[in-house]
Amino acid sequence: MKGIDTKKVLTFGELLIRFCPDEDGSWLQQNQLPFYVGGSEANVAAALALWQVPVSYLSRVPDNLVGQQLAQYLFQKGIDISKMTFGGNRLGLYFLPKGKDLKNATVIYDRSHSSFSELTPGMIDWDQALNDVGWLHFSAISPGIAKNTAAVCKEAAAAAAAKGVVVSLDLNYRAKLWKWGQEPVEVMPELASHCDVLMGNIWAAEKMLGCSLNASALKDKIKEACLEQAAGVSKNIIDRFPNVKAVANTFRFDQQPGALHYYATLFSGENIYISPEFKVEKVVDNVGTGDCFMAGLIYGFYNQLSLQQTIDFAAAAAVRKLAQPGDMTTSTVSEIQNSIKAYAR
């Protein structure tokens, strides 16, 4: 993989506010509605800043009191906000009951006509935005919002690849997005062609990149079968997209209510690296887990860890996030490393 030296990581996506109503409606009686600042790429940036990786965040928010305060909130977390853009009329919002996953049917998006959703090609000077950047990260959420944001992601990925910047993509699928006329598989392969690192899971790769899965082999969730499918899907991606050097896949399977098993793989250079299998007794908040995993991958590559150390760190970081409320992790590098030791082979 191309060296990223000591240049910054740039994450690009929509800054969001998440509201968390109780499913029983008690928030109405209490006149309280918990909220969190987030958005996939902002969550990645916050984790990297916490782990002392120089990181910038690029989004578009309204040029008003709230937009400026949110930018300062990120700045206080150690994120460079100098590349932020301001304009438009509103922030993107969404509602998700406490403890639910973003894939849950109860999620309600309120993102139409947000400042970010109205970005169009040419509005961002990517040559300038990428000036001091060694790594660009974005997710499949942004192209799922609208045709124009998909075009901006293509513009960004192509510009970064042309400059020799490492490009990573999180294949996070949101069924309630992608309502603008094209299916993910019609859009995402072209974006993936510019990328060096892809992260997601084998089911997202099937949905977004058209990779084949053996559904019957996966129905019992046997680990050996999952690992075999992960290796096959990863190799297929690397064969189809020559720029891709590494593919990571996560696996999380529910056990009794509120508990799960979690492990992950990283495929590169014809080899598959497997994280420890983590057992989580209680999930506090599902949101941001995949973002924390992605940040862990970037952290590993940025600090030139071995591929095994990289996947171990990313998986442990993700698992620790499951026990933390909010969208952004609070786990330090040493805490994550201690989690890895606790699950040492």
LUMPARO-880882 format. One record per atom (N, C-alpha, C, O): x, y, z. Coordinates in steps of 0.001 Angstrom, whole numbers, plus 500000, padded with zeros to 6 digits. Example, Ala and Ser with C-alpha at 12.3 -4.5 7.8 and 13.67 -1.06 7.14 Angstrom:
2
513190494310507800/512300495500507800/513200496700507800/514236496681508465/512850497750507080/513670498940507140/512900500030507870/513409501138508039/
END
This chain:
345
500845498791500000/500000500000500000/500877501255500000/501973501273500560/500367502283499365/501095503538499313/501350504073500712/500500503955501595/502520504659500909/502817505232502218/502032506507502443/501823507285501513/501594506726503679/500851507951503968/501684508923504788/501214509995505167/502950508529505063/503881509390505779/503238509940507045/502622509193507806/503375511207507266/502755511820508451/501666512811508043/501288513682508826/501167512676506824/500096513554506378/498797513225507109/498676512192507767/497836514128506976/496578513961507676/495665512938506994/495770512666505798/494783512397507800/493644511648507298/492498512645507130/492270513485508001/491787512553506025/490610513395505794/489386512496505698/489348511579504878/488389512755506533/487124512037506407/486072512985505854/486036514167506197/485215512445504991/484234513261504269/482853512629504385/482657511480503988/481894513377504928/480534512865505038/479633513864505741/480037514989506032/478401513437506010/477417514346506592/477461514319508112/477416513254508728/477549515502508705/477459515652510151/475976515609510540/475155516335509982/475654514750511502/474258514507511845/474001514693513339/474914514622514163/472741514930513659/472272514866515040/471354513646515142/470424513488514351/471632512782516133/470793511612516373/469944511846517618/470472512106518699/468635511752517459/467714511827518580/467289510415518978/467084509552518124/467160510191520291/466929508834520800/465662508750521656/465756508731522883/464500508700521044/463269508567521834/463143507162522422/463556506183521801/462573507072523617/462252505770524183/461099505164523392/460197505872522946/461142503849523225/460084503193522450/458717503283523133/457680503225522473/458727503425524470/457447503514525166/456884504936525226/455811505160525786/457612505893524646/457122507266524584/457305508068525854/456730509148525985/458098507563526801/458267508284528074/458956509627527896/458835510502528753/459677509804526794/460345511085526556/459332512226526439/459661513380526715/458125511911526038/457092512948525908/456654513461527272/456435514658527456/456527512535528234/456145512944529587/457290513650530317/457071514558531119/458500513215530021/459668513775530706/460164515073530076/460995515773530655/459656515388528896/460125516566528153/461633516527527947/462314517548528032/462139515331527675/463560515148527437/463749514211526251/463123513154526173/464607514607525346/464901513777524185/466424513715524029/467023514653523503/467054512631524474/468515512533524361/468965512659522909/468281512205521991/470113513275522720/470650513403521365/472160513240521390/472805513418522423/472712512897520225/474153512751520082/474587513359518754/473849513319517770/475783513918518737/476405514398517503/477110513211516860/477799512452517541/476942513051515564/477589511921514916/477580512024513410/477719513104512837/477416510884512787/477630510755511354/478847509868511158/479861510064511828/478772508915510272/479801507879510150/481216508434510086/482093508010510838/481429509378509190/482798509867508981/483257510780510108/484451510851510397/482323511480510750/482674512267511933/483090511350513076/484012511666513828/482406510209513207/482770509242514240/484171508688514019/484931508506514970/484505508421512767/485860507952512438/486883509016512815/487913508713513418/486596510255512459/487524511348512753/487729511510514257/488854511720514710/486655511416515028/486763511581516476/487632510492517095/488435510765517986/487471509256516620/488297508162517136/489775508387516800/490643508217517656/490052508766515565/491447508982515158/492081510116515952/493236510017516365/491331511190516165/491860512306516949/492183511854518369/493222512220518919/491298511063518960/491521510541520309/492782509679520363/493475509643521380/493071508988519266/494229508092519201/495475508769518632/496445508107518264/495428510107518565/496591510917518182/496998510748516715/498171510899516376/496044510441515860/496291510453514419/495799511790513887/494632512121514097/496629512572513208/496186513873512693/495056513698511681/495208512989510687/493935514343511939/492761514091511112/491986515377510873/491847516218511761/491487515506509652/490611516614509262/489246516037508902/489124514877508508/488238516869509046/486879516453508701/486275517477507759/486377518684507981/485641516976506695/485039517853505703/483557517502505593/483192516376505258/482729518474505878/481301518331505695/480749519690505290/481504520647505119/479437519774505138/478783521055504867/477621521199505837/476717520364505882/477666522271506606/476623522548507602/476146523983507409/476834524777506768/474989524327507949/474492525701507798/475433526711508451/476062526423509470/475517527862507867/476343528932508431/475496529718509431/475107530859509183/475225529079510555/474444529724511608/475014529319512963/476043528647513031/474359529719514021/474868529460515363/475108527977515608/476164527593516110/474133527140515256/474254525708515523/475363525086514681/476153524288515184/475422525449513404/476480524925512544/477858525276513066/478754524432513078/478037526530513501/479327526967514032/479645526264515362/480792525898515617/478626526080516196/478859525404517469/479250523942517257/480114523422517962/478628523292516303/478975521900516018/480403521779515495/481129520854515859/480796522711514648/482173522707514161/483151522879515316/484182522206515358/482844523760516243/483705523960517409/483721522727518309/484743522420518923/482616522033518389/482538520790519160/483541519773518620/484236519105519385/483606519664517304/484575518747516691/486001519230516912/486906518436517168/486190520541516809/487519521113517024/488024520801518428/489201520495518617/487136520879519406/487516520593520783/487891519129520987/488543518789521974/487492518281520082/487876516874520138/489199516613519433/489636515466519335/489836517665518944/491135517522518297/491069517315516801/492067516947516181/489903517548516209/489724517373514771/489959518704514055/489434519737514471/490738518679512994/490955519873512175/489680520161511384/489235519319510605/489098521324511571/487851521683510882/488071522751509815/487113523343509318/489322522995509465/489625524072508521/489080523795507120/488947524716506314/488765522531506824/488248522181505509/486719522143505463/486132521887504412/486075522400506612/484610522414506658/484059523498505739/484686524541505554/482887523249505168/482218524260504359/480877524593505003/480269523761505676/480432525820504784/479213526313505430/478256526867504376/478655527604503475/477009526500504511/475993526958503574/474751526088503684/474722525124504450/473734526431502918/472492525687503008/471676526113504219/472030527056504926/470578525401504444/469612525859505439/469429524974506653/468905525436507667/469844523707506589/469531522850507725/470508521683507871/471178521277506922/470562521161509104/471338519973509409/470531518723509076/469300518742509061/471245517647508812/470602516356508694/470336515795510085/471176515902510978/469160515196510262/468763514619511544/468301513188511321/467926512809510212/468334512391512399/467625511123512356/467227510703513755/467805511151514745/466225509831513821/465667509366515082/465848507860515169/465508507132514236/466382507393516291/466611505967516484/466405505640517958/467107506189518808/465464504762518281/465248504401519688/466516503873520342/467371503291519675/466630504074521624/467811503659522377/468089502176522173/467187501341522230/469367501872521933/469794500483521838/469576499829520495/470026498702520289/468896500497519562/468609499893518271/469758500125517294/470525501080517415/469849499224516329/470861499310515291/470333500169514150/469123500264513944/471244500794513411/470827501645512288/470135500864511179/469457501454510338/470297499546511169/469596498729510177/468172498431510629/467396497841509878/467819498837511857/466498498563512403/465428499358511658/465661500484511218/464258498752511527/463168499394510774/462650500651511451/461952501448510823/462985500843512738/462455502007513452/463220503298513160/462780504369513578/464339503230512464/465094504443512187/464282505373511289/463664504932510320/464291506663511620/463589507676510833/464600508733510409/465199509390511260/464795508902509116/465711509909508604/464974511213508303/463857511214507786/465618512297508635/465106513628508298/466284514403507700/466843515302508328/466640514032506481/467851514561505845/467579515264504521/468508515785503904/466336515290504076/466028515937502797/466347517431502873/466010518107503845/466996517919501836/467354519338501710/468314519798502809/468385520990503110/469041518875503399/470082519295504342/471214519965503576/471329519825502359/472040520689504306/473169521378503676/474062520406502912/474487520686501791/474339519266503528/475224518293502877/474563517669501658/475213517471500632/473277517360501763/472591516685500656/472501517555499414/472234517054498321/472723518853499573/472651519759498430/474017520077497833/474136520944496967/475058519365498304/476359519481497650/476263518996496209/475546518038495918/476981519653495314/477044519229493918/478499519265493457/479313519977494045/478835518508492410/480209518530491901/480659519950491578/479902520758491039/481894520225491919/482465521538491667/482377522486492849/483057523512492868/481551522160493837/481421523040494998/482626522946495933/482941523904496639/483299521798495940/484484521608496775/485714521559495887/485750520822494902/486713522338496236/487987522314495524/488799521151496092/489481521297497107/488721520007495435/489363518815495992/490876518885495956/491546518299496805/491417519595494985/492867519750494959/493353520462496219/494373520088496798/492627521471496633/492979522195497848/492649521365499095/493439521313500037/491483520720499094/491074519943500260/492036518800500553/492211518413501708/492664518257499505/493564517119499654/495024517536499750/495917516691499702/495265518812499885/496623519349499813/497594518707500800/498716518370500423/497187518532502049/498063517989503081/497589516629503569/497842516240504709/496893515908502686/496213514678503068/496917513455502482/497314513455501317/497065512418503300/497632511157502829/496605510048502739/496862508998502149/495425510283503334/494378509248503355/493024509935503330/492767510836504129/492153509512502410/490770509991502340/489833508846502696/489951507743502161/488897509121503607/487894508105503955/486495508658503749/486206509800504105/485619507824503163/484196508155503070/483412506847503181/484000505767503233/482112506949503217/481297505747503373/480223505693502301/479990506660501576/479568504529502218/478494504340501242/477220505061501638/476249505064500880/477208505675502820/476022506442503230/475857507673502349/474748507983501914/476960508378502083/476869509629501315/476324509433499910/475433510185499515/476806508465499128/476201508278497801/474777507752497862/474051507822496871/474362507219499024/472990506756499164/471987507870499368/470782507653499244/472475509072499681/471564510181499997/470877510726498753/469662510926498743/471659510965497707/471113511601496505/472065511389495337/473232511044495526/471560511597494141/472387511430492943/473565512393492963/474675512032492573/473322513620493417/474386514621493406/475470514316494437/476648514564494181/475090513778495605/476118513448496594/476927512232496140/478111512121496457/476293511322495401/477043510215494812/478085510741493832/479210510244493779/477699511747493061/478632512343492098/479783513057492804/480914513032492318/479509513690493943/480563514358494704/481531513326495283/482740513557495302/481013512198495750/481889511139496253/482794510601495145/483976510338495369/482233510444493964/483039509998492815/484131511022492516/485282510663492269/483762512279492540/484711513366492305/485838513327493329/487007513481492974/485492513122494604/486482513104495680/487419511911495556/488638512057495639/486836510722495355/487648509504495278/488594509543494079/489754509145494185/488098510021492949/488942510091491756/490077511091491941/491211510832491538/489771512233492550/490803513251492781/491865512729493744/493058512951493536/491435512041494792/492387511506495761/493272510442495131/494487510444495327/492663509530494370/493441508479493726/494466509062492757/495592508572492667/494074510103492039/494979510744491079/496170511396491764/497245511511491175/495978511827493018/497061512468493767/497901511455494560/498831511845495266/497583510177494447/498321509169495191/497917509066496644/498658508513497456/496742509593496987/496221509519498349/495561508161498551/494834507697497672/495796507520499678/495107506277500017/493620506580500208/493267507554500872/492757505759499634/491309505968499722/490677504748500378/490927503613499970/489855504990501398/489120503894502036/487627504152501956/487172505295501909/486872503052501941/485419503108501783/484776502102502718/485152500930502744/483806502568503482/482998501705504338/481709501382503591/480933502280503263/481485500100503324/480291499675502600/479102499516503556/478513498440503654/478764500584504245/477641500499505174/476337500770504420/476129501848503863/475479499769504422/474228499828503663/473093500305504555/472894499783505652/472354501295504081/471193501818504795/469978501696503879/469834502442502911/469118500754504202/467995500441503317/467055501629503119/466439501758502061/466938502502504132/466004503629504022/466603504807503254/465916505800503013/467849504707502876/468427505647501918/468288504997500528/467458504104500355/469055505413499573/469013504843498224/467590504876497650/467088503876497137/466965506036497747/465618506205497195/465614507121495979/464552507560495537/466794507413495435/466857508429494382/466889507858492966/467085508613492014/466703506546492799/466531506028491447/467518504987490998/467293504335489978/468620504800491729/469573503761491369/469859502883492578/469830503339493721/470138501614492298/470496500676493346/471981500817493669/472755501253492818/472390500456494879/473804500560495243/474734499859494266/475814500369493967/474333498701493768/475212497938492878/475433498646491541/476356498306490800/474589499625491236/474768500406490017/475719501584490224/476167502197489255/476029501902491479/476819503088491807/478154502747492469/479193503303492113/478115501831493434/479273501608494286/480485500984493589/481612501305493968/480313500102492583/481518499553491944/482448500620491365/483669500494491460/481882501661490769/482738502708490213/483489503440491321/484655503797491146/482835503668492458/483516504308493580/484589503393494149/485685503847494478/484280502112494266/485245501155494812/486489501040493947/487563500702494443/486350501319492658/487497501192491747/488614502167492075/489754501957491659/488311503230492812/489327504224493180/489945503939494553/490837504664494994/489475502888495227/489826502693496636/490987501721496842/491247500847496015/491675501901497966/492751501014498383/492294500045499466/492758498905499522/491382500500500328/490916499706501464/489389499735501490/488777500802501445/488785498549501564/487341498443501690/487010497741503000/487684496792503400/485959498224503663/485524497637504919/484017497474504880/483314498294504289/483520496424505503/482088496220505588/481793494832506101/482385494391507086/480876494133505439/480657492720505712/480281492050504405/480008492724503412/480266490730504402/480085490011503146/478698490242502553/478527490181501336/477709490507503405/476356490757502904/476265492127502240/475552492287501250/476982493119502774/477037494440502138/477773494361500806/477396495023499839/478828493546500762/479571493386499508/478686492763498434/478800493107497258/477809491853498833/476869491262497880/475889492321497381/475622492412496183/475353493121498309/474339494113497970/474914495260497148/474262495755496229/476133495683497476/476670496904496872/477631496657495715/477732497478494803/478331495538495750/479324495277494704/478981494063493853/479709493742492913/477881493385494172/477468492238493375/478288490990493604/478321490109492745/478955490892494750/479739489696495060/478794488526495352/477706488712495898/479225487336494984/478398486146495189/478635485557496573/479764485517497062/477548485100497196/477615484428498487/476932483074498394/475988482887497627/477427482137499187/476788480840499322/475875480914500539/476302480652501663/474627481268500308/473700481506501410/473483480255502255/473351480343503476/473445479113501620/473202477877502364/474352477567503315/474137477010504391/475569477924502923/476725477678503794/476721478595504999/477336478286506020/476033479721504890/476036480723505963/474849480618506908/474829481281507946/473865479803506572/472609479827507331/472782479437508796/472035479914509651/473757478577509098/473962478160510488/475002479005511218/475293478765512390/475559479993510525/476502480938511125/477744480245511718/478314480699512710/478141479146511086/479339478440511527/480560479272511156/480674479741510024/481464479456512100/482580480370511897/483447479973510703/483852480832509919/483729478695510564/484588478251509463/483967478608508113/484673479009507188/482655478463508004/481970478814506757/482007480314506516/482185480767505385/481837481077507582/481895482538507446/483275482989506995/483400483870506145/484299482391507561/485669482754507186/485955482385505731/486634483121505015/485437481250505311/485628480834503916/484951481814502961/485516482179501930/483729482239503316/483032483212502489/483742484566502491/483807485236501461/484269484964503637/484996486235503729/486219486227502822/486498487208502132/486942485117502829/488123485012501967/487726485059500496/488381485722499693/486647484351500145/486206484328498753/485726485683498264/486078486115497166/484916486356499084/484420487682498721/485572488679498613/485620489478497677/486494488633499563/487621489566499560/488491489375498325/488907490345497692/488763488123497989/489587487856496808/488867488311495539/489494488840494621/487561488107495491/486786488559494344/486872490068494177/487012490567493061/486788490794495287/486881492258495234/488247492695494735/488345493566493870/489295492099495270/490649492485494869/490905492134493404/491592492876492703/490355491005492933/490517490629491523/489780491602490603/490261491925489517/488609492066491047/487798492952490203/488251494401490260/488084495143489293/488821494806491383/489215496207491570/490710496241491889/491095496146493055/491544496376490874/493001496255491061/493608497243492051/494660496961492624/492976498388492266/493526499351493228/493368498892494674/494116499326495551/492395498015494926/492118497580496299/493229496647496780/493550495651496132/493807496996497930/494904496210498504/494487495433499745/495144494461500119/493396495855500388/492976495197501623/491459495287501750/490848496307501433/490865494181502225/489419494120502433/489159493578503838/489678492526504210/488361494294504606/488024493868505964/486533493559506048/485706494254505458/486207492509506786/484818492121506999/484564491866508478/485390491267509166/483428492319508953/483057492102510349/481914491092510435/481092490974509526/481885490371511548/480828489403511818/480334489622513236/481122489621514182/479035489809513383/478434489935514712/477137489158514727/476245489386513909/477047488246515661/475896487375515749/475293487480517144/475991487326518146/473996487742517199/473307487853518475/473254486506519178/473082485460518553/473406486561520478/473239485376521314/471931485560522091/470887485784521478/471965485470523423/470753485790524182/470501487290524052/471404488027523655/469286487762524379/468967489193524210/470022490103524834/470376489969526005/470516491044524005/471476492023524492/472913491581524444/473799492363524788/473188490347524028/474562489839523972/474891489412522541/473996489150521737/476184489348522237/476582488927520895/478025488425520868/478801488643521799/478355487748519775/479726487360519467/480194488224518300/479410488554517410/481465488586518306/481989489507517296/483405489082516915/484238488806517779/483661489035515622/485027488841515132/485131489487513755/484120489877513172/486337489600513242/486547490297511971/487720489684511226/488557488994511808/487762489951509920/488848489455509083/489442490598508264/488778491592507972/490690490427507909/491380491361507014/492103490535505972/492941489699506312/491790490758504711/492377489999503604/493304490906502817/492909491988502384/494531490465502635/495504491245501864/496633490316501431/497067489452502193/497101490503500203/498224489707499728/497981488210499750/498885487441500076/496783487789499412/496396486375499376/496278485730500750/496077484519500845/496400486511501809/496322485976503165/495138486584503908/494768487736503679/494553485794504797/493460486288505634/493921486306507088/494494485341507592/493656487420507737/494021487612509134/492723487710509934/491804488433509550/492653486985511040/491418486833511795/491611487387513200/492584487059513880/490682488225513625/490742488792514972/490345487740516001/489809486692515639/490602488006517279/490003487168518319/488484487229518209/487935488163517623/487813486237518770/486354486259518845/485956486837520197/486259486275521249/485277487961520142/484898488668521357/483478488299521760/482595488183520910/483263488118523047/481931487846523580/481459489084524344/482083489504525318/480376489645523896/479832490865524497/478579490492525285/477606489995524718/478609490733526579/477492490343527435/476331491338527376/475170490953527511/476652492618527174/475589493624527152/475938494735526171/477002495346526261/475039494986525244/475215496071524277/474501497311524793/473297497283525051/475253498404524941/474682499670525389/474212500503524204/473123501076524241/475026500574523151/474701501391521979/475370500778520761/476590500617520729/474572500439519762/475112499852518529/475732500881517595/476613500552516801/475275502126517688/475679503137516715/477161503468516857/477667503636517967/477845503558515729/479251503941515724/480222502788515821/481433502999515751/479719501555515982/480616500407516118/481446500191514856/482664500027514924/480774500194513705/481498500016512449/482450501166512166/483523500961511599/482067502366512556/482942503532512373/484201503382513219/485301503719512781/484027502872514433/485172502659515313/486088501582514728/487311501690514812/485493500550514139/486279499518513462/487086500126512309/488277499853512161/486422500950511500/487112501580510370/488253502461510845/489337502453510261/488009503219511903/489071504047512465/490235503186512936/491397503568512795/489915502011513502/490960501102513943/491818500602512798/493033500470512943/491198500321511658/491975499928510481/492917501049510054/494105500825509819/492371502253509957/493205503387509546/494340503596510543/495479503848510149/494027503489511839/495061503627512877/496175502608512662/497354502950512749/495814501375512385/496823500336512186/497699500597510979/498921500478511059/497079500955509854/497863501238508651/498706502499508834/499861502547508410/498130503510509462/498846504764509662/500091504557510507/501137505146510235/499980503720511532/501100503479512437/501948502270512031/502805501811512786/501686501765510814/502472500672510238/502503499447511145/503535498790511283/501364499148511758/501244497905512501/501200496730511516/500927496920510331/501463495546512000/501300494374511149/499818494202510830/498960494765511510/499527493428509803/498127493227509438/497368492508510548/496194492796510780/498018491589511227/497360490931512346/497088491912513479/496001491909514056/498056492740513796/497852493743514844/496761494726514449/495998495188515298/496686495045513161/495687495999512677/494270495461512849/493399496170513352/494027494216512436/492679493668512558/492323493429514024/491162493579514405/493285493066514839/493016492886516270/492614494212516914/491670494266517702/493333495274516573/493042496587517138/491665497072516688/490880497563517499/491378496934515399/490102497414514870/488927496687515511/487939497317515890/489027495375515635/487935494603516222/487750494933517699/486622495092518168/488847495035518423/488747495360519852/488166496751520057/487382496961520983/488538497698519210/487991499055519305/486483499040519073/485734499713519781/486043498273518080/484617498189517777/483843497574518938/482771498061519298/484376496517519519/483693495834520613/483571496741521834/482536496747522500/484608497499522127/484534498420523260/483465499489523031/482816499928523980/483281499907521786/482266500927521494/480864500432521825/480000501238522170/480617499132521730/479295498585522020/478853498845523456/477659498836523755/479807499074524329/479496499312525740/479421500790526093/479301501146527265/479492501655525077/479544503095525324/478343503792524680/478042503534523515/477655504667525411/476561505424524808/477101506498523866/478227506972524018/476281506868522898/476698507916521966/477267507343520694/477386506127520541/477617508227519783/478097507824518463/479610507682518389/480119506924517563/480330508394519233/481791508461519156/482433507713520315/481970507803521452/483498506977520024/484159506186521054/484873507069522075/485286508190521781/485002506527523278/485798507182524319/486982506309524726/487698506651525667/487200505194524039/488270504264524395/489628504773523925/489773505211522783/490615504713524804/491972505102524458/492714503929523827/492248502790523871/493858504216523248/494678503166522642/495050502121523682/494963500924523408/495463502548524866/495878501590525890/494717500718526343/494909499532526610/493518501282526437/492346500489526818/492024499441525752/491667498307526073/492151499822524506/491907498875523412/492959497774523424/492632496600523248/494203498139523628/495272497141523687/495059496172524843/495355494984524718/494554496664525958/494252495786527093/493132494800526755/493146493654527204/492171495257525965/491101494353525530/491648493241524650/491214492093524747/492596493581523797/493221492560522935/493940491518523803/493821490315523571/494676491993524791/495413491066525669/494450490128526403/494757488957526625/493299490653526770/492336489841527505/491799488683526644/491363487658527168/491841488871525308/491373487833524401/492534487195523642/492349486649522554/493720487266524218/494906486727523550/494697485253523223/494094484507523995/495194484864522096/495031483476521635/495775482526522548/495757481316522327/
END
